[in-house]
Amino acid sequence: MAWIVFTVGENNLSNDYVGRIGVVAAILEGRYDFRRLFTDTFITYGHSWLGLLPFYWFDARFFAWSMNAELGIGLVLAGTKTVLVWFAVAPSLSEKRRWVLLPALSTLAFSVSQVTSFTFGESTLQMQLPQVGLALGVLAVARFSSHPNRRILFAAFGGLLAALSWGGGVMVWPVFVVALFALGERSLLRWCVLGLAAALGISQYVWFLVVQRVPSPIERPGFTQPWRYIDLIGRPFSNDTGWHLGPLVAAASFGAAGLALAAVALWSSRHALRERLPSLMILAWSLLAALEIGFFRRDAAPWYIVPMTAFWLGLSCLLAAAPRSLAHAGLATIAAGLLFSNRTWEDKSFYLSSRSPASAACLREWRTSPEACHDLLFEWRGKNLGEAVGLGEPLDRLHLSVFSDRRTYLLQGDLAIGRAAVETPRLAVFFSRDDVKPADPKDFHRLDAVFAPGAAVTWRIDLPPSLRSAEFRTRVHAAPGDVSLARGASVAIVGEGGEARILVPAGGRKSLSMNLNAFAGRGLTLRIAAEEATGGAPLVFEAPRVELEGVRRTIGPQP
């Protein structure tokens, strides 16, 4: 999962961040009125993001709001959740079974079925933080029976973290209450501490959804079509979930199998429910989250796979303590689901299309980007062009995201927004993933540029001032079947006289670069060309780009 996260997608904000940037920018600039915090950190659709705000501020303040930093935090949170759950359940298992359980939990927690969430910062924080909060409560129940004060504090903190990070997080409160009651918690003071935390955790939801009754534009199907809930539970073991939001046969099949296994495992543990309480808490929360999602949402959005994976985490813990035949059957079912769904990952991706090189270029050029850029940055489509301004202007002003001190301009992205053009229209130039078949320049992968012999592309670039370094970079190789002993490739600055040229030997590859430091604060046009060769194969330029390092502006209150 880390390989996917850090090798695919550009480092730009998009989509929901347009609703977060205003608060974060105001805090960074020292002009935010914290009396508005209660109202500013609630999403109309029914989610608090107050728990996410410290992470946004930290990333923006110290990492220029890097998407990679948030995605790294998401991976750490997923790992933390896995370890906490394992520590909570392991003492009740034999040594052999506890060490079998750990890789099972890890494989589920990082399954590529969740790639939509893991590759988008807002989603990975929103989905992982509630489960870390749940895991803290589960750990407290399992490990702190002799320290009731510590147990209640862990549960209270975990519940707050969950409820203030995502709407489904509020479902930890009934789970924690029932678990503590089952353990015989009778201290009025400790119940008051938990009650106070719960009241704070659900306060935004009560105020906006019950008192003010803020209308939601999303259809609420209620408890109709019960198959939808079964489909949700089996979603982690399905394919084509990135854009297919309707029912899936595989999801319904695995969902039904999972519920049947949970029922049998629960029956087999009926005389040891107290020992199985940590596993039951995880199962209960995931089932309550499924009921909440199914009641309020018509479509099975791909990010809901993350809370539904918690069902299988809880079931794995329950099966690890079950009789051997049931444990083998259950873990085999889970393994089959993982094998079925983990062979591919791109069909499960939703957000990466808004983190393509073209999307990053659209955000960078927010002042002059074409109207089509809106749909590259905001996947809800529409014609509200002011959203691009609302996202780009504060990021530009504060040198965040694509405006940070480290930037990469890709020819692929700039071609998609019209800042690059093929100079030789009769000679093919296209972008490709395999150097043979053309691909859409708006693809979220970094693509190679394939030039027919004699083809050239011009690329207009505006370099910011105060640069430490700016350099054009690529590597060039001939496509398979080239009969020439050596091929020339060049990059030149139109009207300035500078040029860099290389000869690529047959079957080899060479780096082509040009220093652009002298053009800081200026616009220039690069001309990238493949040398003509009679009967020659195309030349391949690997992800042509300009890499910049600049001087960041100090973030904070400005005079």
C-alpha positions in Angstrom: 0.0 0.0 0.0 2.9 2.4 0.8 4.3 1.7 -2.7 1.0 2.7 -4.3 0.5 5.7 -2.1 4.0 7.2 -2.7 4.5 6.4 -6.4 1.1 7.4 -7.9 -0.7 10.7 -7.9 0.6 14.3 -7.7 1.1 16.3 -4.6 -1.9 18.6 -5.0 -5.0 19.2 -2.9 -8.4 18.9 -4.6 -12.1 18.1 -4.0 -13.2 18.6 -0.3 -10.2 20.6 0.6 -11.9 23.7 -0.9 -14.1 23.6 2.2 -11.2 23.3 4.7 -8.6 25.7 3.3 -10.4 28.8 4.6 -10.2 27.8 8.2 -6.7 26.5 8.0 -5.4 29.6 6.2 -7.0 31.9 8.7 -5.4 30.0 11.6 -2.0 30.1 9.8 -2.3 33.8 9.3 -3.3 34.5 12.9 -6.7 36.0 11.9 -9.1 33.1 12.8 -12.0 33.8 15.2 -12.0 30.6 17.3 -15.6 31.3 18.4 -16.6 30.0 15.0 -14.8 26.7 15.4 -18.0 24.8 16.4 -19.8 25.8 13.2 -16.9 25.9 10.8 -15.8 22.3 11.4 -19.1 20.6 10.6 -19.9 19.3 7.1 -23.5 19.8 5.9 -23.7 16.1 4.9 -23.4 15.1 8.6 -19.7 14.9 9.6 -17.5 16.7 12.1 -14.0 17.4 10.9 -12.8 19.0 14.1 -10.6 16.0 14.8 -8.9 16.4 11.4 -8.1 20.1 11.9 -4.9 19.6 14.0 -3.6 17.3 11.3 -4.3 19.9 8.6 -2.7 22.6 10.5 0.4 20.5 11.3 0.8 19.5 7.7 0.3 23.0 6.4 2.6 24.6 8.9 5.5 22.2 8.7 5.1 20.4 5.3 3.5 23.1 3.1 0.3 21.0 3.2 1.8 18.1 1.4 -0.6 15.4 0.3 2.3 12.9 0.8 2.6 13.9 4.5 -1.1 13.3 5.1 -1.0 10.0 3.3 2.0 8.9 5.4 0.0 9.8 8.5 -2.8 7.7 7.2 -0.6 4.7 6.8 0.8 5.2 10.4 -2.8 5.4 11.7 -3.7 2.2 10.0 -0.7 0.5 11.4 -1.5 1.9 14.9 -5.1 0.6 14.7 -3.8 -2.9 13.7 -1.3 -3.1 16.5 -3.8 -1.8 19.1 -6.4 -4.4 18.1 -3.9 -7.1 18.2 -2.6 -6.1 21.6 -6.2 -6.1 22.8 -7.1 -9.6 21.5 -3.8 -11.4 21.8 -3.8 -12.2 25.6 -6.9 -14.4 25.1 -5.3 -16.5 22.4 -2.7 -19.3 22.4 0.7 -18.2 21.3 0.4 -19.9 17.9 -3.0 -18.3 17.1 -1.9 -14.8 18.2 1.0 -14.9 15.7 -1.3 -16.1 13.0 -3.8 -13.4 13.7 -1.3 -10.5 13.3 -0.5 -10.9 9.6 -4.3 -11.6 9.0 -5.2 -8.3 10.6 -2.4 -6.4 8.8 -3.4 -7.9 5.4 -7.0 -6.7 6.0 -6.0 -3.3 7.3 -3.9 -2.6 4.2 -6.0 -4.4 1.6 -5.9 -2.6 -1.7 -9.7 -2.6 -1.7 -9.3 0.6 0.4 -7.0 2.3 -2.0 -9.5 5.1 -2.6 -9.1 6.2 1.0 -5.4 5.6 1.3 -4.6 7.8 -1.7 -6.6 10.8 -0.6 -5.6 12.7 2.6 -9.0 13.8 3.8 -10.4 10.4 3.4 -7.6 8.5 5.0 -7.7 10.7 8.1 -11.5 10.7 8.2 -11.6 6.9 8.0 -8.6 5.9 10.1 -9.0 8.2 13.0 -12.4 6.8 14.2 -10.9 3.3 14.0 -7.9 4.4 16.1 -10.4 5.8 18.6 -12.4 2.6 18.6 -9.2 0.5 19.0 -8.2 2.7 22.0 -11.5 1.9 23.7 -11.2 -1.8 22.8 -7.6 -1.9 24.3 -8.9 -0.2 27.4 -11.6 -2.7 27.9 -9.2 -5.6 27.3 -6.2 -4.5 29.2 -7.2 -2.0 31.9 -9.7 -4.1 34.0 -7.6 -3.4 37.1 -7.2 0.3 36.3 -10.8 1.5 35.9 -9.8 5.2 35.9 -7.3 4.7 33.1 -9.9 2.6 31.2 -12.5 5.3 31.3 -10.0 8.0 30.2 -8.9 5.9 27.2 -12.5 5.2 26.2 -13.4 8.9 26.6 -10.5 10.1 24.5 -11.0 7.3 21.9 -14.7 8.2 21.6 -13.9 11.9 21.2 -11.3 11.2 18.5 -13.8 9.0 16.6 -16.8 11.2 16.9 -15.0 14.4 15.9 -13.4 12.9 12.8 -16.3 11.3 10.9 -20.0 10.8 11.3 -19.7 7.1 11.7 -17.4 7.7 14.6 -20.3 8.5 16.9 -21.3 4.8 16.9 -18.4 4.1 19.3 -20.4 5.6 22.1 -23.2 2.9 22.4 -20.5 0.3 21.9 -18.4 1.7 24.8 -21.4 2.1 27.0 -22.6 -1.5 26.6 -19.1 -2.9 27.0 -18.4 -1.0 30.2 -21.8 -1.9 31.6 -21.1 -5.6 30.8 -17.8 -5.3 32.7 -19.7 -4.1 35.8 -18.6 -0.5 35.7 -20.6 1.2 38.5 -18.7 4.3 39.4 -20.9 7.4 39.0 -17.9 9.6 38.6 -16.5 7.5 35.8 -19.9 7.3 34.1 -20.0 11.1 34.3 -16.6 11.5 32.7 -17.7 9.2 29.8 -21.1 11.0 29.6 -19.4 14.4 29.4 -17.1 13.2 26.6 -20.0 11.7 24.7 -22.0 14.9 25.0 -19.1 16.9 23.7 -18.5 14.3 20.9 -22.1 14.4 19.6 -22.8 18.1 20.3 -22.2 19.2 16.7 -24.4 16.4 15.4 -27.2 17.2 17.7 -27.0 20.9 17.1 -27.0 20.8 13.3 -29.0 17.7 12.6 -31.6 17.8 15.4 -31.9 21.4 16.7 -31.3 23.3 13.5 -32.3 20.5 11.1 -29.9 21.5 8.4 -31.3 20.0 5.2 -29.1 17.4 3.3 -29.1 17.3 -0.5 -28.5 13.6 -0.3 -31.3 11.1 -0.6 -31.9 9.1 2.6 -33.2 5.6 1.7 -33.8 4.6 5.3 -34.2 0.9 6.0 -35.6 0.0 2.6 -33.8 -2.6 0.5 -32.1 -4.6 3.3 -29.8 -6.3 0.8 -27.8 -3.0 0.6 -26.5 -3.6 4.1 -25.3 -7.0 3.2 -23.7 -5.6 0.1 -21.9 -3.0 2.2 -20.4 -5.6 4.5 -19.0 -7.6 1.6 -17.6 -4.6 -0.2 -14.0 -5.1 1.0 -13.9 -8.3 -1.1 -15.2 -6.9 -4.3 -13.7 -5.5 -7.5 -14.7 -2.4 -9.6 -15.7 -0.5 -6.5 -14.0 2.8 -7.5 -16.9 4.0 -9.6 -19.5 1.2 -9.4 -21.6 2.4 -6.5 -24.5 0.0 -7.0 -25.0 -3.6 -5.9 -22.3 -6.2 -6.7 -22.8 -9.9 -6.6 -19.4 -10.6 -5.0 -20.1 -8.0 -2.3 -23.5 -9.6 -1.4 -22.0 -13.1 -1.4 -19.1 -12.3 0.9 -21.4 -10.1 3.0 -23.8 -13.0 3.6 -20.9 -15.4 4.3 -19.4 -13.0 6.8 -22.7 -12.5 8.7 -23.2 -16.3 8.8 -19.7 -16.8 10.1 -20.1 -14.1 12.7 -23.4 -15.7 13.9 -21.8 -19.2 14.2 -18.7 -17.8 15.9 -20.8 -15.9 18.3 -22.8 -19.0 19.1 -19.7 -21.0 19.7 -18.4 -18.4 22.1 -21.7 -17.9 24.0 -20.2 -19.2 27.2 -17.1 -16.9 27.0 -18.6 -13.6 25.8 -16.7 -11.6 28.4 -13.4 -12.9 27.0 -14.6 -12.2 23.4 -15.8 -8.6 24.3 -12.9 -6.8 22.4 -13.8 -8.7 19.2 -17.5 -8.1 19.7 -16.9 -4.4 20.2 -15.2 -4.1 16.8 -18.0 -6.2 15.1 -20.7 -4.2 16.8 -19.2 -0.8 15.7 -18.8 -1.9 12.1 -22.4 -3.2 12.0 -23.8 0.0 13.5 -21.7 2.0 10.9 -23.2 -0.2 8.2 -26.7 0.6 9.4 -25.9 4.3 9.6 -24.4 4.4 6.1 -27.2 2.4 4.6 -29.8 4.5 6.3 -28.4 7.9 5.2 -26.6 7.1 1.9 -28.1 5.5 -1.2 -24.8 4.7 -2.9 -22.0 2.5 -1.6 -19.1 5.0 -2.0 -15.7 3.5 -2.2 -14.4 5.1 1.0 -17.1 3.2 3.0 -15.0 0.1 2.4 -12.7 1.2 5.2 -15.2 1.0 8.0 -16.6 -2.2 6.5 -13.2 -3.7 6.7 -13.5 -3.3 10.4 -16.2 -6.0 10.4 -13.7 -8.4 9.0 -11.0 -7.3 11.5 -13.4 -8.1 14.3 -14.5 -11.3 12.7 -10.9 -12.4 12.3 -10.3 -11.8 16.0 -13.5 -13.8 16.9 -12.5 -16.6 14.6 -9.0 -16.8 16.1 -10.5 -17.9 19.3 -13.1 -20.2 17.7 -12.9 -24.0 17.5 -10.4 -25.2 15.0 -12.7 -26.2 12.2 -14.7 -23.0 12.4 -11.5 -20.9 12.5 -10.1 -22.7 9.4 -13.3 -22.2 7.5 -13.6 -18.6 8.4 -10.0 -17.6 7.8 -10.1 -19.5 4.5 -13.2 -17.4 3.5 -11.3 -14.2 4.4 -8.3 -15.4 2.4 -10.4 -16.2 -0.6 -11.9 -12.7 -0.4 -8.5 -11.1 -0.2 -7.2 -13.1 -3.1 -10.3 -12.3 -5.2 -10.2 -8.6 -4.6 -6.4 -7.8 -4.3 -5.3 -8.8 -7.7 -5.9 -5.3 -9.0 -6.2 -1.9 -7.5 -6.8 0.7 -10.2 -10.5 -0.4 -10.5 -10.9 0.5 -6.8 -9.5 4.0 -7.2 -11.8 7.1 -7.1 -9.8 10.1 -5.9 -6.6 9.6 -7.9 -8.1 11.2 -11.0 -8.2 14.5 -9.1 -4.5 14.1 -8.3 -3.3 13.7 -11.9 -0.5 15.8 -13.5 -3.3 17.7 -15.3 -5.1 18.4 -12.0 -1.9 19.6 -10.4 -1.3 21.9 -13.4 -4.9 23.2 -13.2 -4.4 24.1 -9.6 -1.0 25.8 -10.2 -2.5 27.8 -13.1 -5.8 28.6 -11.2 -5.8 32.2 -12.5 -5.9 31.3 -16.2 -6.8 27.6 -16.3 -9.5 26.6 -18.8 -13.1 25.9 -17.7 -12.5 22.1 -18.1 -10.0 22.2 -15.2 -12.9 22.4 -12.7 -13.8 18.8 -13.4 -10.2 17.7 -13.0 -10.1 19.2 -9.5 -13.6 18.6 -8.3 -15.1 15.2 -8.9 -18.6 16.3 -8.1 -18.5 18.2 -11.5 -20.7 21.3 -12.0 -19.9 24.7 -13.3 -19.0 26.6 -10.1 -15.7 28.0 -11.3 -15.3 30.0 -8.1 -14.3 26.7 -6.4 -11.0 26.6 -8.3 -10.3 30.2 -7.1 -11.3 29.3 -3.5 -8.8 26.5 -3.5 -6.0 28.0 -5.5 -5.8 31.6 -4.1 -5.1 30.8 -0.4 -2.7 28.0 -1.4 -0.9 30.3 -3.7 -0.8 33.1 -1.1 0.6 30.9 1.6 3.0 28.9 -0.7 1.3 25.6 0.1 0.7 22.4 -1.9 1.8 22.9 -5.5 3.0 26.4 -4.6 5.5 25.1 -2.0 9.3 25.5 -2.2 9.6 22.2 -4.0 7.6 21.9 -7.2 7.4 19.7 -10.3 5.9 20.9 -13.6 5.1 18.0 -15.9 4.9 18.3 -19.7 2.0 15.8 -19.5 -0.1 18.1 -17.2 0.7 21.3 -19.1 -0.2 19.7 -22.4 -3.6 18.9 -21.0 -4.3 22.5 -20.0 -2.9 24.1 -23.2 0.5 25.3 -22.0 2.3 22.9 -24.3 1.6 22.1 -28.0 2.9 19.8 -30.7 4.9 21.9 -33.1 4.9 19.3 -35.8 1.3 18.2 -36.2 2.0 15.7 -38.9 4.4 13.8 -36.8 3.0 11.9 -33.9 3.6 12.8 -30.3 1.6 11.0 -27.6 1.8 10.0 -24.0 2.0 6.3 -23.0 2.3 4.0 -20.0 4.0 1.2 -22.0 5.8 3.4 -24.7 3.6 1.8 -27.4 -0.1 2.5 -26.9 -1.3 6.1 -26.5 -2.9 7.0 -23.1 -5.0 10.0 -22.0 -2.7 12.8 -20.9 -5.2 13.3 -18.0 -4.3 9.9 -16.6 -3.2 10.0 -13.0 0.0 8.1 -13.8 3.1 9.9 -14.8 3.4 9.0 -18.5 6.3 8.9 -20.9 6.2 11.2 -24.0 6.7 9.3 -27.3 8.0 11.4 -30.2 8.1 10.3 -33.8 11.4 11.0 -35.5 11.6 14.7 -36.2 8.7 15.6 -33.9 8.9 18.6 -31.5 6.9 20.1 -28.7 6.9 23.6 -27.4 6.2 24.2 -23.7 5.5 27.6 -22.1 6.7 27.8 -18.5 6.5 30.7 -16.0 9.3 30.4 -13.3 8.6 32.0 -9.9 11.2 34.4 -8.5 13.6 33.6 -5.6 14.5 30.2 -7.0 17.4 28.2 -5.6 17.3 25.9 -8.6 15.2 25.1 -11.7 16.1 22.3 -14.1 14.5 20.5 -17.0 14.9 16.7 -16.6 14.1 13.5 -18.5 15.7 10.3 -19.7 15.5 9.3 -23.3 15.6 5.9 -25.0 14.6 4.6 -28.4 11.4 2.5 -28.7 11.9 -1.2 -29.5 13.0 -2.0 -33.1 15.1 1.1 -33.7 17.7 0.4 -36.4 19.8 3.5 -35.8 23.1 3.2 -34.0 22.5 6.5 -32.2 19.6 9.0 -32.0 19.7 12.6 -31.1 17.3 14.4 -28.7 17.4 18.0 -27.6 15.8 20.6 -25.4 16.3 24.3 -26.3 15.0 27.6 -25.0 13.2 29.4 -27.8 14.6 32.8 -28.5 17.4 32.6 -25.9 19.9 30.4 -27.7 20.4 27.8 -25.0 20.3 24.1 -26.0 21.2 20.7 -24.5 21.6 17.8 -26.8 22.4 14.1 -26.3 23.0 11.1 -28.5 21.2 8.0 -27.3 22.9 4.7 -28.3 20.8 1.9 -29.7 19.4 -0.2 -26.8 20.5 2.4 -24.2 19.1 5.4 -22.5 20.6 8.8 -21.4 19.6 11.7 -19.2 18.7 15.0 -20.8 18.7 18.0 -18.6 19.0 21.8 -18.8 19.7 24.3 -16.0 17.1 27.1 -15.9 18.3 29.1 -12.9 18.9 32.2 -15.0 15.3 32.5 -15.8 13.9 32.9 -12.3 10.9 35.2 -12.3 10.5 35.0 -16.1 8.5 33.2 -18.7 10.2 31.0 -21.2 9.4 28.5 -23.9 11.1 25.1 -24.1 11.4 23.2 -27.4 11.8 19.4 -26.9 12.7 17.5 -30.1 13.5 14.1 -31.4 16.1 13.9 -34.2 15.0 12.8 -37.6 16.0 9.3 -38.6 14.9 7.5 -41.8 13.0 4.4 -40.8 13.8 5.0 -37.1 11.6 4.1 -34.3 10.1 6.8 -32.0 12.1 8.3 -29.2 10.7 8.0 -25.6 11.1 10.9 -23.2 10.5 9.6 -19.6 8.1 11.9 -17.8 9.6 15.2 -19.1 9.5 17.7 -16.2 10.9 20.9 -14.7 11.9 20.5 -11.0 12.1 23.7 -8.9 13.4 24.5 -5.5 12.6 27.9 -4.1 12.5 30.0 -0.9 9.4 29.5 1.1 7.6 32.5 2.6 7.3 32.5 6.4 3.8 31.3 7.4 2.2 33.2 10.2 0.7 36.6 11.0 1.7 39.1 8.4 2.2 42.8 9.1 
